[in-house]
Amino acid sequence: MASILRFRKLCYVEPVKFQFFQPQKFGKKEETVATEAKTALENCEKRNKRQPKERSCVNSCCCVIGYMCTTWWLLLVLFECLPAAFPGFQVPESPGTRLKREGLIALHPVVLVPGIVTGGLELWEGKPCAEGLFRKRLWGGSFTEVLKRPLCLLEHLALHNETGLDPPGIRLRAVPGLVAADYFAPGYFVWAVLIENLAKIGYEGKNMHMAAYDWRLSFQNTEIRDQTLSRLKSQIELMYVTNGYKKVVVVPHSMGVIYFLHFLKWVETPPPMGGGGGPGWCSKHIKSIMNIGPVFLGVPKAVSNLFSAEAKDMASIRAMDPGVLDSEILRLQALEHVMRVTRTWDSIASLLPKGGETVWGNLDWSPEEGYACDLSKKRYLQASAGDKDTNGSDVKMDFHVKESNKYGRIISFGKETLQLPSSQLPTIDTKEFLGTRTNRNTNSSCGGEVWTEYDEMCRETIRKIAENKPYTARTALDLLRFVAPKMMQRVDSHLSYGIADNLDDPKYTRYKHWSNPLETKLPDAPDIEIYCSYGVGIPTERSYVYKLSPNDRCRSIPFRIDSSVDGDEDSCLSGGVHLTDGDETVPVISAGFMCAKGWRGRTRFNPSGIATFIREYRHKPPASLLEGRGLESGAHVDIMGNFALIEDVLRVAAGATGAEIGGDRVHSDIFRMSDRIDLRL
């Protein structure tokens, strides 16, 4: 609360400028001094009279936040004062406590691989504005520096726009150890609950390791700059030897899933490009890979982030109070600053959709077609008797034949573009973008420093992009290459988003393909088990309706999500965003396709037949504030506190196989969606 008040005072209260006077003797100048002091006081009073009108919204917001904080603290004090046995207030028994009582003990070493954003970053070298912050966290932790010097923080978080590495004079490095990602901020856990439950059955520093890395960098650059992949290889080998030659259980989360997929290929590739472990390294050292919230095939949210620095939540905030982000008086330009920084992070680009129109759909088709957003009414009226999963898992038909959502149109300009049949839409050719790139004219009226590559585009070119055109997963990449060519030139040297025709082609031995499961093979390790564990039952962003921004000011983003666009009563279109099933961040098709079809059995992507299991957790919001973020949550980060997921991890770490914990556990329609994807296996 104190930080909020300090921020309000620094940003919105004009400091009073006092005049200093030299000590003087009483004489003729006394009257002049008194007059000047009186004038300064009157000016101050005039400013104070004007302040209430300008700050009324700020005052109201601060009061609301203050009331919320006070109420929360009162509830917390009341809860602590209640007896432990009071009805309805008993703390549920943790999985670790219960399984320890059942005799479960630590067996296999565990390696945790955090995802994007959740890992802490500390300062080792910085600019003068960061004086006094040596080895203090600039990301992850209390975030007090965000309120004190936000522009300085953004300057240090940004990477070099051409190399994707450190800019001159700045060095941020990943915080090492379990504390790197146990909590993202005070009270907001990420890995802490899982770590605590693992500790209850005997895990500690010698058999549990957090593979922290700088999540801003491209995966290969983490090795080039920090030797992170080499250190992870050495750590796994050490844990394997010091724990009785027991294979390691790896638990990656979110982007950490494709980071570790990159590692699997790197570790067996000969040097200097790879780690030199040889063809049998993975089979020798790894027991299971339990992927949590996997982003194997990317997320559409990454497209909107790089295109306009926003997603559904940000678009909703702008719709409720446009003045917060678009005020000409305050000139906050928060999204412009965010875009300026995040476009230097290759990690965001690693989450762009992979597989093109084959996986994500085209102008008329998508694998989720027919999905009904009302979870209580989901059904598939023409389900056949043969739709039951062969493993006897709890499969629910999440489709409704009346729906006709154009999910394949990841970006559409205008609701009319979304509804028109493809035959009436203008065609988009890659050559159109490449041919007009030479006609890019710098918006010279702005002058000064270029913030984003939009500052180098003329308004005519910007309007041409939005001429009633829809963009699919394939053409959206071409769109990004046009509006941000410098960023995408750097990205294309580290990442790839296609589908391999021939995995034996020598070009797929390059590291840019290693994090794309559709362009690389799993290692020859038939004894490994791979799990896709993720939440379902939460509306998740799938595609967007855009419009041109009415703001023509310099250094502004010319496109924004049209939050005024809503669909019909049964439609999945809300606030300019089409929603589908997922964990609020990752759609089901991205999280589950590889385990449901791409790697299921012996395929060209899984030549050794590594066993795959789908473990879905239906989202159940917390019943009360006392449950915190929920014990059965399926949300992308909150699932890390899901008791059923934690129990699965503990049992596998203690030696159980996928079959012993129940095989597939399915609530969504991932198998039907996967069958609709025509991919050669």
N, C-alpha and C positions, 0 to 999 in steps of 0.2 A: 504494500500500500504506500509506503514511504517513497519507493521508486517511482510510482505513478504520479504522486504529487510533485516530486522533483522534476519529472519530465514535463508536467503541465506548467510548472513555474518557468522552466527554461525556455519552453517553446512559445508560450502564449502571453506571458507577462512581460511587458517592456520594462527594462531596467531604467531607473531614474538616474539621470546624469547630474551629478552634483558638481558645483564649481568650487575649486579650492582657492583659498585666499592666503596670502602671506600675512603673518602677524603684523598688525599695524597699531600705531598709537592712536589714541582718540584725537580726532581733529576734523578737518574739513571733509575728508573722504568718507567719514562714517555714514553720512547720509546716502552716498552712492552705493556703498556696500549693502546697506539695508534695502535699498530699492532693487538691486540685483537679486538678492535673496528672496524678496517678496515676489518678483517676476517668475523665478524658478519654481516657487511653491504654487503659484497660480497655474503655470503650465502643467505641473504634475497633477493638480486637481482636475484640470480639463481632461487630461488623458484618462484619469480614473473614471470620470463620468462617462467617457465613451466606451470603456472596457466592457461593462456588463452586456451590451448588445452584441459585441463581437465574440464574447466568450460564453454566451448563455448555453450554447450546445456543449461546449467543453465542460462547463460547470455541471451540467446535467449528467453527462457521461461519467464524470469523476464521482458524483454523488451515487449514481447507480452502482458503480464498481465498489465504492466504499460500503454501501448497504449489503451487497452480495458477500463481500469478504467478511463483514461483521457477522452476518447471519451464518455463514459457513463455520466461522470460529466458535460461535455460540453452540451450534449443533455438535461440533467436535468435542467441546468441553462437556456438553451434556452426555454424549456417548461415553466419554471416558469415566464419567461419574457413575454411570449405571452399573449395577452388579453384572458380573460375567454370565450368570445363569438367568438373567432376565429374559422372559419369553420373546423370541424374535430377534434377539441381539447376539446369539451365539455365533462365534466365528467358525465357519466351516473348516473341517479338518483338511489340511493340505494333502495333496497326493504323496509328497515325500514322506510325511509322517505316517500315513496309512500303509504305504508300500514297505516302509522300513519295519513296521510292526508285522507285516506279512513275511518278512525275511529277505526282502530284496536288498542287495548290496551292490556297490560300484564294481564294475568288471572292466568294461572297455573305456579307454581314454576318450574324452569328449573335446572336440574343437568347435567353438562357436564363431560364426562368420557374420558380422553385422552388415546391414544394408546401407542404403544411401541416407545421408543426413543425420542418422542416429549416433554416429561415432563422434567423440570429442576431438577438437583440434586445438593445439596450443601454440603459442607464439615463440619462435626462436630468433627471429630477426624482423624488425619492422621499421616503419617510418617514424618521424618525430612525434606524430599525433598519438602513437601507441607507447609513448614513454611510460615506463613503470609496469609494463604488462609482460615482461619476459617470463616465459614458461607458464603463463596463465592462460586459461581457456578463453579463446575468442569465440568458440562454437561449442555448444553443449555445456550445461552448468547453470549458473544463476542468470546469465545474460544481462547482468547489470551494465556492462559496457555498451549494450545496444542503446540504452536510454541516454547514456552519457555522451557517446560519440558515434552515432550510427553511420555517418559517412566514412569515418575512419575504419570502422569494422568492415564495411562493404569493400573498401579499397584493399583490405588485407585478405578478404575471402576470394577475391577475383584472381584468376590465373592469367598467364600471358595468352593473348588472343590468338597468336600464331603457333606457338609451341605447345600450349596446354600444360606448361610447367610453371615454375615460380617466376613471377615478375621480378625485375631487378630490385634488390634491397628488401625483399619480403620472403620469409620462410615460416610457413605453418606446417606442423607435423602432427600426425595422429598420436593421441594419448595412448600409451601402452597399458597392457594389463586388463583385468576384468572390469576395472572402473571406466574403461574407454566407452562402454555403451551399456552399463547396467542401468543408469538413469539418464534420460535426455536432459531433463531439468529437475530441480528439487521436487520430489513427489510424483514425477511422471516417469514410471518405470518403463524400461524396454526389455532388458534381459534379466533384471534383478530377481524377479519371481522365479524364473526357471533356474537361475544360479542357486537360489536359496533352497529350492526343492532338490536339486542335485546334491547339494551339500548334506542334506538330511540322510541320504543313503550312502554317504561316505566320500563324496567328491571334494577335492581341494585343489590347491595350486599345482600339485605334481601330476594330476591326471585330468585337469580341466584348463583349457587355454582359450583366450579371446584373440582371434586373428585380426587385430585392428589394422586398418590401412586408411590412407587418405582417400576418402570416397569421392573427392572431386575429380580425381585424375582418371584418364583412361586406364584400363586394366594393365596393359603392357607398360605404361608409364610408371605405375607403382613399383615395378621391378627396375626400370631404368633409373629412377630417381632414388628410391628407398630400399631396393632389393627386398621388397616385401614378400614376393613369391618365393625367393630363395630361403628367407627366414621361416616362412610357413612350412616349406619342405623339410628343413632341418628340425623344426619343432615337432612335426609329426613323426619323423624318424626317431627322435629322442624319446618321445612319449611311448612309442611302440616298444623300444628296447627297455626302458626303465619301468614299464608296467607289465613285465612278464611276457613280452612279445604278443600282446593282445592288440588286435587291429583297432583302428580309431573309428569312432562314430562322429561324423561331421554334421553340424546343424547350421546351415546357412539360412539367412532371412532376407526376403525381398531382393534387392539388387545383389546381395551377397551370394545369391543362388547362381546367377550367371557369372559372377566373379570367380566362384569356385569351379564352375564349368570351364572357364578359361584356364584355371589352374590345372585341371585334369589333363588338358591337352599339353599345356606348357611343361608339366613336370616330366613327361615321357619323351618330349622332343629333344633332340641333341642340341648342345650348345653351338653357337652363342645365342640363338633365338630362344631355346628352351632350357629346362633345368637338368637335362641329361640323366634322368632317373631310369630310362630304359622302358621297354614295353611291359614289363611285369611289375612296375613300381606300385601302381594303384591296387592291383590284385593282392599284393603282399601287405600293404599298409592300411587299407580302408575296408571296414566292415559294412557300413551303411552310410547313406547320405539322406538326411531327413530335411528336405527343403520345406521351409515355412513361408507361406505367402509368396510362392515363386512367380517371377516375372519372365518366364522362359521366352515368351513371344512378344514382350513389350506391353506398353499400356498407351491407349489413346491420349491419356492425360499429358503425356510427354509432348505430344504434338501441340496442344493448346498452350503448354508452358513455354515452349520455344517460339511459338507464333505470336502470342499476345501476352505472355507472362501471367496467365490467369487460368482458373478452372472454375467449376461450378460454385464453390463457396465464395471465391473472390467476386464472381459476377453477381452473386446474390447480394453481397455487401454493397457493391456499386449501385445496384438497383434500389436498395432500401435507402441509401444516403449517398447520392452522387457527389455531394460536396466533399466527402472525406477524401476521395482519390482524385477528383477532377476539379477541385476548387482553383479558380484563377487567382484568388486572394492568397490562399495558403501556399499554392504552388508546391505541394508535397512531392508529386511525381514519383510516388513510391514504386509503382509497377515499372516505370522506366529504369529506376535504379536496380530493381530485381532482375529485369531482363539483361541489363548491362553486365551483371555479375554472372548469372546462371548460363548465359551463352558462352562463357569461357570454361564451363565445366563439361568435360566429355561424358561424365556420368549421366547427365540428363539425356544426352543423345543416345546412350547405351540402352535406354528404355523405350526408344521409338519402336513402333510396331514392326515385327519381323514376319516374313512370309507373304507380304503383299496382298493382292486381291484373292489369292488362293486360300488364305487363312481368314482374312478380315472381311472379305466380301467385296463386291463391285457395286456399280450404280443400282443394280436391281436385286441383288442377292446378298445374304449373309448367313452364317451358320446359326445365329440366334433368332432368325426370322420366326415370328410367332410368339415371342416371349411376352408374357403378361406381367406387368410391374406390380400388380396387387398380389403380394405373396400369399394372402389368405384365399385367393381365388385361382391360383395357378392350376391349370389342368390342360390336358391334351385330349381333345374330344375324339380323335381318331386313332388313339393308341391301340396297337395290336397286342394280341396275347403273347407274342414273342418278345415283348420289350423288356421283360424282367431280366435283371442282371444275373449272369450265370453264377456269380458268387453269393447270390441271395442277399445282397446288400439292400439297404433301404433307398431305392431309387424313386424319386418323385418326378412326375411329368410336369415340367415348368413351362408349358407352352399353351397358347390359346390360338386357335386357327383364325380368329377374326383379325388379329393384329397384322399389320403390314408396315413395320418400322424399317426405314432405309438405313440400317446400321452401317452398311458399307460406305456410305457417304460421310466420311469422318469429319470433313469440314464442308458446310454448305453456306452459301451467302443468300440469306432470305428464306422464309418458309416456303415460298413458291418453288424455289429450286429443290427443296427437299421432297416436294410432292409430285413434281413433274416426272413423267416416264423418261427414261434415258434417251429415247428417240427424239425428244423435244429439247434436249439440253445441248449446249455448245460443247463440242469435243475439245479435249485438252491434250495437246501434244507436247512431249518433252522438248522438241525442237523449238516450240513456241517460246518457252522460257529461255532456253539457251540463246535463241536468236535475238531476243529483246534485251538481253543482259548488257549488250554494248550500248543500249540507248538509255542506260541509267544516268539520270542527271542529278547532281547534287543539289539539295534544297539550299541554295545559296543565301536565301533570305534569313536563315537561322544564324549562320556564321559561327565562329568560335569552335569549341571542341565537339567532335562527333561522339554521341553517346552510344547509339546502336546503328546498325546498317540501314535502318529505316531513314535515318537522317541523310542518307546518300541517294534516296529515291525521290523522284518528282511525284506530284499528286496525280498526274495523268497515268503514270505507271501503276500507282497504288489502286486507282479506280479500275484499271483494266483487270487486275487480279480478282476483283469482286463482281465482275459482270455476270451475275446469275450462274456462277460456276460451282459445281460440287467437286470435291477432291477425295479420292479413295486413299487407301494406305500406300499405294504405289505413287500416285500423283502428288500426294501430300509431301513426300520426300523431295520430289522435284520442286514443289512450291517453296520448301525451306531452302533448297539449294539456290533458288532465285532471290528470295528476300534476305538471306544470310549466307552469301557465297563464301566469305572468309571462314565463318564458323564451320560450314559443311565441308569445305576443303580439308580442314584439319580433322574433322570427324571421319570423313571417308577414308582417311589413311589408317584409322584405328578400328573401325567398325564396319559391319556389313549386315544387310537386312533381307537378303534374298533367300532362295531355295536352291540347293546344289543339284545340278543335273547328274553329275558324276563325282562322287566324293573321292574317287581315286585321282582326280585331276590334280596335278602338282600345285595349282594356284590355291587350293584349299589348305595347304600346309602353312600359309601365312597366318600370322597371329590375329589379323583383323577378323577372321572367320571363327575363331575359337569360342567366342561367347554366344554364337548363334547356333542353337541346337539343330537347325535345319541345314547347316553347312559344315557340320563336323560329326565325327563318329565318337561314341562312347568308348572308353578304353576296353581292352580285351581282359575283362575281369568278371567272369560269370557268377562268382560268389558274392559280389556286391549286391546290395538291395538299395533301390532308390524310391523315396517316398515323395509324393506331392501332397503336402498338408496345407490346407487353406480354408478360410471361412467362406460361407455362402449365405444367401438370404438377405443381402443388403444391396439396394440399388446402387449401381456402379457406373461411372461415366464411360460412355462408349462412342459418342459422336456429338458434334457441336453445330449450332446454327450461329453464323457470324453476321456482322454488319460493319459498315465503315464507321469509324469514330467521328462524331460531329465536331470534335476538337481539332483545329488546324494549327495549334500552337507548335512552336519549335520543340524538338526533342520529345515528341509524344508518340505513342503507339497508334498507328492508323486503323487498327482493327480491334474489335472487341466482341465478346459473346453477346448475342441479342437476348437478354434475359426476359424480354417481353413476350417471347414466343413460347406458347404452350400448346399442347395437343388436346385431343378430345378427352373425354372422361376416362376411357380405357387405354389412352395412349401412354407411352413411356417417355414422351417429350415433355419436359418441365424446365422452365426457365432457360430455354435455349439449349438444353442438354438432353440427349437421348440416353436413357438408363437401361442397364441390363443387369443380370445376376452377377454377383461377385462379392468381394470383401470391402467394398467402398473405394478401393484403389485399383485393384487388379481384376479384370473380368475373368469369369470362369474359364473361358476358352484359352486364355493365356496361361493361367495357373495349372490347368489340368490336361491340356491336349497331349503333351508329350508322354505323360504316364498313361493316358487313356488309349492312345493310338500310336503316336510317333515312335515310342520306345517299347510298346507292348509286344512281347515276344521277340523273335529274331527279325529285325528289320535292317535296312541299309544304314540307319542311324544308330542301331544297336546290334552290331553283328554277333556279339557273344551271347546275346539273350539275357542280359541283366534283368532281374525281376523288378517290376515296378508296381507300386501300390498307391491308390488314391485314398487319402484320409480327409474327408470333408467334415467341417464343424458348422452346423447350422447356428446362425447368430441368434442369441437371446439377450436382449438388453438387460442391464441390471434392474432388479426388482425395486431397489431403493438406493439412496445415496450411500448407505452403509456398505454396499457391495463395491464401491469405487467404480472402476471402469468395467466391471462385470466378470464373473467367474466362468461364463459360457459365451463370452463375446467372440464374434467371428470377424471383427474389424481388423484391418491390415496390421496395425501395431498392437492393439488391445488383445489380439489372439495370443500374444506371448504370455498372458496371464490366464488363459483358458485351461481349466483343470484337466479336461479330457486330453488336450494336446500335450500338456506337461506329463501326464501319466504315460502316454505313448512314447515320449522321448525317454523317460526314465526306464521303461521296460526294455526298449531296444538297447539302451546303454548298458543295461544289466544282463544282456545276452539274448533277449527274445528275438524271434524272426517276425517278418511281416505276417506270415500265416498264423503265428501264435498270438498276435494282438488283434486278429480278426480279419485280416485281408483288406479288401476294399471296403470303404465306408462312404457311401455316396448318397447325397441328398439332392443334388442338382441334376440337370439333364446333360451332363458332360459327354456321356457316351453317344447320345443321339446327335449332339452338335458336332462331335468329332467325326461321326460317320458321314456327315454332310460335307466335310472337307475332302475334296478330291486330291489327295496327295499320294504320289507313288511311293510305296514302302519297300 
